[in-house]
């Protein structure tokens, strides 16, 4: 099973730029970019909670499990 990050989709739905999200949750824009691309090995629950608070969503809206072929 593979975890896919759907942060880019939620940002588009909220009409928010990565820069704005980074400023509001207190991480660098580069780290937001890495999250969006799925090039991270993990995420702190605190960071995930802040993202969900700002985007008014649930963790399941940002992360999706896909079967590995």
Backbone bond lengths (Angstrom), bond angles and torsions (degrees), N, CA, C in turn:
res aa  C-N    CA-C-N  psi(-1)  N-CA   C-N-CA  omega(-1)  CA-C   N-CA-C  phi
1 X - - - 1.446 - - 1.528 108.79 -
2 X 1.301 116.20 142.28 1.455 123.04 -178.80 1.524 108.81 -121.85
3 X 1.339 116.27 136.72 1.465 121.06 176.71 1.524 108.37 -93.76
4 X 1.338 115.92 125.62 1.458 122.39 -179.58 1.526 108.41 -110.34
5 X 1.328 116.10 132.89 1.465 122.16 -179.84 1.524 108.84 -90.68
6 X 1.314 116.70 125.67 1.468 122.90 -179.67 1.536 112.12 -109.06
7 X 1.320 116.28 29.63 1.464 120.80 -178.71 1.523 111.44 -60.93
8 X 1.329 117.76 -38.70 1.461 120.69 -179.71 1.523 111.71 -61.49
9 X 1.334 116.18 -36.66 1.462 120.76 179.03 1.535 110.14 -65.97
10 X 1.333 116.22 -45.24 1.468 120.01 -178.61 1.523 111.06 -67.50
11 X 1.322 117.65 -38.07 1.469 119.84 176.30 1.527 110.70 -61.65
12 X 1.313 117.14 -41.85 1.467 120.89 178.60 1.528 110.71 -63.99
13 X 1.318 116.83 -42.06 1.478 120.20 179.02 1.520 111.56 -62.65
14 X 1.321 116.12 -35.90 1.472 120.83 -178.69 1.523 111.99 -89.07
15 X 1.356 116.27 -0.44 1.470 121.53 -178.58 1.529 110.89 52.37
16 X 1.337 114.43 49.38 1.453 120.99 -178.13 1.531 108.91 -123.13
17 X 1.304 115.81 141.19 1.460 122.07 177.76 1.536 109.45 -86.48
18 X 1.316 115.54 154.86 1.470 121.11 178.05 1.524 110.99 -57.68
19 X 1.320 115.86 -39.07 1.473 120.52 -179.59 1.519 111.38 -60.13
20 X 1.324 116.76 -43.98 1.465 120.23 179.97 1.529 110.77 -64.42
21 X 1.329 116.65 -43.85 1.460 120.14 178.53 1.528 110.26 -60.69
22 X 1.313 116.94 -45.65 1.467 121.36 -179.97 1.524 111.06 -57.61
23 X 1.320 116.84 -45.46 1.462 121.09 179.88 1.524 111.20 -63.42
24 X 1.324 116.73 -41.53 1.469 120.77 -175.60 1.520 113.66 -74.21
25 X 1.342 117.65 -26.16 1.467 118.76 -179.92 1.522 112.79 -103.75
26 X 1.332 117.06 -7.35 1.453 120.29 173.64 1.515 115.51 81.82
27 X 1.337 117.61 32.20 1.462 120.47 172.43 1.524 108.12 -126.28
28 X 1.319 115.89 168.10 1.460 118.80 -177.63 1.530 110.99 -73.58
29 X 1.319 114.42 154.81 1.470 119.79 177.16 1.527 110.38 -63.15
30 X 1.327 116.50 -32.11 1.464 120.83 177.62 1.525 110.76 -63.31
31 X 1.330 117.77 -40.38 1.465 120.67 178.27 1.524 111.39 -67.04
32 X 1.319 117.64 -36.16 1.464 120.39 175.21 1.522 109.42 -63.44
33 X 1.325 116.53 -41.64 1.454 120.89 178.66 1.524 111.21 -61.67
34 X 1.321 116.79 -42.69 1.461 120.76 177.87 1.529 111.13 -63.18
35 X 1.333 116.55 -39.93 1.465 120.30 176.74 1.520 110.96 -62.44
36 X 1.331 116.03 -46.27 1.466 120.54 -179.37 1.518 112.00 -59.50
37 X 1.319 116.44 -37.69 1.460 120.02 -177.10 1.523 112.46 -82.36
38 X 1.323 117.36 -9.78 1.452 120.61 -179.81 1.517 113.16 77.84
39 X 1.321 117.27 16.71 1.465 121.44 -177.12 1.521 112.77 -91.22
40 X 1.312 117.39 27.28 1.461 121.70 177.80 1.523 108.99 -113.51
41 X 1.314 115.26 152.25 1.469 120.72 179.24 1.527 111.48 -90.46
42 X 1.332 116.46 -18.48 1.458 119.83 -178.47 1.515 110.58 -167.99
43 X 1.322 114.78 171.56 1.462 121.61 177.75 1.523 107.43 -145.15
44 X 1.303 116.39 139.15 1.460 120.78 177.66 1.525 108.81 -70.37
45 X 1.327 114.91 142.38 1.459 119.05 177.76 1.526 110.71 -60.78
46 X 1.314 117.44 -34.33 1.463 121.44 178.54 1.530 110.61 -61.57
47 X 1.337 116.49 -43.58 1.464 121.20 178.69 1.521 110.41 -66.61
48 X 1.320 116.65 -43.77 1.462 121.16 178.22 1.521 110.62 -60.13
49 X 1.323 117.02 -42.36 1.467 121.55 179.41 1.532 110.67 -63.47
50 X 1.332 117.58 -40.93 1.474 120.27 179.17 1.520 110.91 -66.34
51 X 1.338 116.59 -41.10 1.467 119.98 177.42 1.523 109.68 -60.32
52 X 1.328 116.96 -46.38 1.463 121.04 -179.68 1.525 111.59 -62.94
53 X 1.323 116.40 -38.01 1.469 120.22 179.03 1.528 110.72 -63.96
54 X 1.336 116.49 -47.51 1.466 121.22 -178.00 1.526 110.73 -66.38
55 X 1.340 117.05 -42.26 1.464 120.60 -176.97 1.531 113.04 -87.94
56 X 1.337 115.47 -1.88 1.470 121.28 179.99 1.528 110.82 51.95
57 X 1.339 114.50 58.46 1.455 120.43 -179.37 1.525 109.82 -143.16
58 X 1.302 116.59 -179.57 1.457 124.06 177.12 1.531 109.06 -106.73
59 X 1.342 118.12 156.49 1.468 119.96 177.75 1.535 112.74 -53.85
60 X 1.302 117.36 -35.07 1.462 120.78 179.05 1.516 113.61 -66.33
61 X 1.329 117.17 -17.53 1.463 120.60 175.49 1.530 110.81 -77.05
62 X 1.344 116.13 -20.94 1.457 121.61 -176.09 1.522 113.39 -102.60
63 X 1.334 116.72 -26.80 1.458 121.64 -175.25 1.524 109.38 -122.46
64 X 1.315 115.65 136.30 1.461 120.90 -178.66 1.517 109.13 -136.86
65 X 1.318 116.54 135.55 1.469 121.32 177.05 1.518 109.22 -92.48
66 X 1.328 115.57 127.00 1.469 121.12 178.05 1.522 108.63 -119.65
67 X 1.329 117.15 138.38 1.467 118.86 178.08 1.532 110.82 -65.29
68 X 1.307 115.52 143.43 1.461 121.24 176.96 1.527 107.92 -88.29
69 X 1.305 116.23 132.76 1.481 120.07 -178.36 1.493 111.57 -84.06
